[in-house]
Amino acid sequence: AFAVLGEVYGDLLRAAGATERLMELLDTHSPIASPAQPRSVQDQSAGSSVVFNQVQFCYPSRPDHPALHDFSLTVAPGETVALVGPSGAGKSTVFQLLLRFY
């Protein structure tokens, strides 16, 4: 019975540490500014395009290793595009940048 109590106490300490880290993350502010007057998705579907122009990007954990180097892409409204390539080519990075995760 005491062994179980020790296990539960350890779990509580780990949960407290995780909660503290979550609170730190919730208090951080993104350096990415939101548009002053964002448009709805319906407004954007009529004529918005996606443009990456000579993008350079390194993940913070690997500042000397570019995930994207001189990457350019233009997707016109209504156009369907597939990003294909080997693992590590930057496909996921493009989508993370598009979604403003970085």
C-alpha positions in Angstrom: 0.0 0.0 0.0 2.9 2.4 0.8 4.5 1.6 -2.5 1.4 2.7 -4.3 1.3 6.0 -2.3 4.9 6.7 -3.3 4.0 6.1 -6.9 1.0 8.4 -6.7 3.1 11.1 -5.0 5.7 10.9 -7.8 2.9 11.2 -10.4 1.6 14.3 -8.6 5.1 15.9 -8.7 5.4 15.2 -12.4 2.0 16.6 -13.1 2.9 19.8 -11.1 6.0 20.2 -13.1 4.1 19.7 -16.4 1.5 22.2 -15.3 4.2 24.8 -14.6 5.6 24.3 -18.0 2.2 24.6 -19.6 1.6 27.9 -17.8 4.9 29.2 -19.1 3.9 28.3 -22.7 0.5 29.9 -22.3 2.2 33.1 -21.1 4.4 33.4 -24.1 3.6 35.9 -26.9 4.1 35.1 -30.5 6.4 37.4 -32.5 4.1 36.9 -35.5 1.6 39.8 -35.7 -2.0 39.0 -36.7 -3.5 41.2 -39.5 -5.2 44.4 -38.2 -8.3 43.5 -40.2 -8.4 39.8 -40.9 -10.7 38.6 -43.7 -13.1 35.7 -43.4 -12.3 32.5 -45.3 -15.2 33.3 -47.7 -13.6 36.6 -48.6 -10.2 35.1 -49.2 -11.4 32.2 -51.4 -12.2 34.5 -54.3 -8.7 35.8 -55.0 -6.0 34.8 -52.5 -2.8 33.1 -53.5 0.1 31.6 -51.5 3.5 33.0 -52.2 6.9 32.0 -50.8 9.6 34.1 -52.3 13.2 33.0 -51.7 12.5 31.8 -48.2 15.3 30.9 -45.9 14.4 29.0 -42.7 16.3 27.2 -39.9 14.6 25.6 -36.9 15.7 27.2 -33.6 17.2 23.9 -32.5 19.4 23.7 -35.6 20.3 27.3 -36.5 23.3 26.2 -38.7 21.2 23.7 -40.8 18.7 25.3 -43.2 15.4 23.4 -43.5 14.6 25.6 -46.5 17.1 27.5 -48.6 16.1 29.9 -51.4 12.6 28.3 -51.5 10.1 29.9 -53.8 6.5 28.8 -54.5 3.4 30.4 -55.9 0.0 28.8 -55.7 -2.8 30.6 -57.5 -6.4 30.7 -56.2 -8.1 27.4 -57.0 -4.9 25.7 -58.0 -4.1 22.3 -56.6 -0.4 21.6 -55.7 1.3 18.6 -54.3 4.6 18.9 -52.4 6.5 15.7 -52.8 10.1 14.7 -52.0 12.2 12.5 -49.7 12.2 12.7 -45.9 13.8 15.9 -44.7 13.3 17.8 -47.9 11.2 20.5 -46.2 7.6 19.5 -47.0 6.4 19.7 -43.4 8.4 22.9 -42.9 6.5 24.6 -45.7 3.2 23.7 -44.1 4.3 24.8 -40.6 5.3 28.2 -42.0 2.1 28.4 -44.0 0.2 27.8 -40.7 2.3 30.4 -39.0 3.8 28.0 -36.4 7.1 29.7 -36.9 
